[in-house]
Each structure stands twice: as structure tokens, then as C-alpha cells.
């Protein structure tokens, strides 16, 4: 059985609010070898600590990924469209050895593909205030206000 010690990494992240105030929050990442490979290949970002976990969960024993980054991936909270069993889900199961999963069921995740490091790291406010209004540069959850 594969086991990775401490697959959850915790960081402090500074967030700049719209009013210019800065506050700090805890951010958690699922960090295993195959998950990191998925992240690098999917987003085209070579420096990632892992897949960011959803921060707005009351039950911290549940592993769900950040909706802003993975949208309709099956392991995000509240999948609003048909959930995709992507290579991210397969990677979690593979590395954790919780389940054996047939790789033939893996589906392509279009959301965020090739969007780079800024898609992962920057919040909407940061991207819009930097003047990145072009649709291919702004996180799809962002809208010009």
C-alpha cells in the first residue's frame, strides 16, 4: 500500500481585499507525487505545492478541491454541471491507495487547462486590478465590474 506522510500541506496566504486591506488565511493543499504531476501538466505551472483544498468547509475531514480552480471536477463541492472524474481524482486515489480506480474512466477536465500559474495564485480582484480583462487571462469566475 502506498502511503505518503502528511499529504496535506498548510500555508498562510495574504489576501488583498477590494478595499485594499490585506488579511491572512490558512490554505491547504493535497500534496502527493501524482497530484503534483497532474497540477503541473494541467495548468502549465511548474511551481505548485499540490491541489488546493476547498477552504469553506465546516467538516475538515472531507477532501474536496477548490471550486474556483477545478469547477466541475467530481471532487469539488456542489458540482453544478455533470461532474468530471478527472486525472486529479484518479491521482488522489492512486497515491492514497484508498481505492483502485480503472484509468479508463478518467475524463478530460477542460476548466483551467493551460491557464498557467496566475490562474492558480491570483484572486479575481488581483487579476482585474492588474488590468487583465482579456478572457484568456482572467479567471473565468471573474467579471469586469
Residue pairs with C-beta under 8 A, 6 or more apart in sequence:
1 97
2 94
2 95
2 96
2 97
3 97
4 31
4 32
4 33
4 95
4 96
7 30
7 31
7 32
7 50
7 95
7 96
8 28
8 29
8 30
8 31
8 53
9 28
9 29
9 31
9 49
9 50
10 26
10 27
10 28
10 29
11 26
11 27
11 28
11 29
11 49
12 24
12 25
12 26
12 27
13 24
13 25
13 26
13 27
14 22
14 23
14 24
15 22
15 23
15 24
15 25
15 123
16 22
16 123
16 125
16 126
17 23
17 125
18 125
25 55
26 55
27 52
27 55
28 52
28 53
28 55
29 48
29 49
29 50
29 51
29 52
29 53
30 50
30 51
30 53
30 63
30 65
30 92
31 49
31 50
31 51
32 50
32 91
32 92
32 95
32 96
33 95
34 91
34 94
34 95
35 50
35 51
35 88
35 91
35 92
35 95
36 48
36 50
37 91
38 51
38 86
38 87
38 88
38 91
39 45
39 48
39 50
39 51
39 120
40 46
40 48
42 87
42 88
42 109
42 112
42 113
43 112
43 113
43 114
43 115
43 116
43 117
43 119
43 120
44 114
44 115
44 116
45 116
45 117
45 119
45 120
47 117
48 117
48 120
51 65
51 66
51 69
51 70
51 88
51 92
52 65
52 66
52 69
52 120
53 63
53 64
53 65
53 66
54 64
54 65
54 66
54 67
54 76
54 77
55 66
56 77
57 64
57 77
63 75
63 92
64 75
64 76
64 77
65 73
65 75
65 76
65 88
66 76
67 76
67 77
67 78
68 139
68 141
69 112
69 119
69 120
70 76
70 86
70 88
70 109
70 111
70 112
71 111
71 112
71 140
72 79
72 80
72 81
72 82
72 83
72 84
72 109
72 111
73 79
73 83
73 84
73 86
73 88
73 89
73 109
73 111
74 83
74 84
74 85
74 86
74 89
75 88
75 89
75 92
84 107
84 108
84 109
85 105
85 106
85 107
86 106
86 107
86 108
86 109
87 106
87 109
88 109
89 101
89 106
90 101
90 103
90 106
92 98
93 99
93 100
93 101
94 101
111 140
112 119
112 120
115 139
118 127
118 132
118 137
119 139
122 130
122 139
123 139
124 138
124 139
124 141
124 142
124 143
127 137
127 138
127 139
127 142
128 138
128 142
128 144
128 145
132 138
133 144
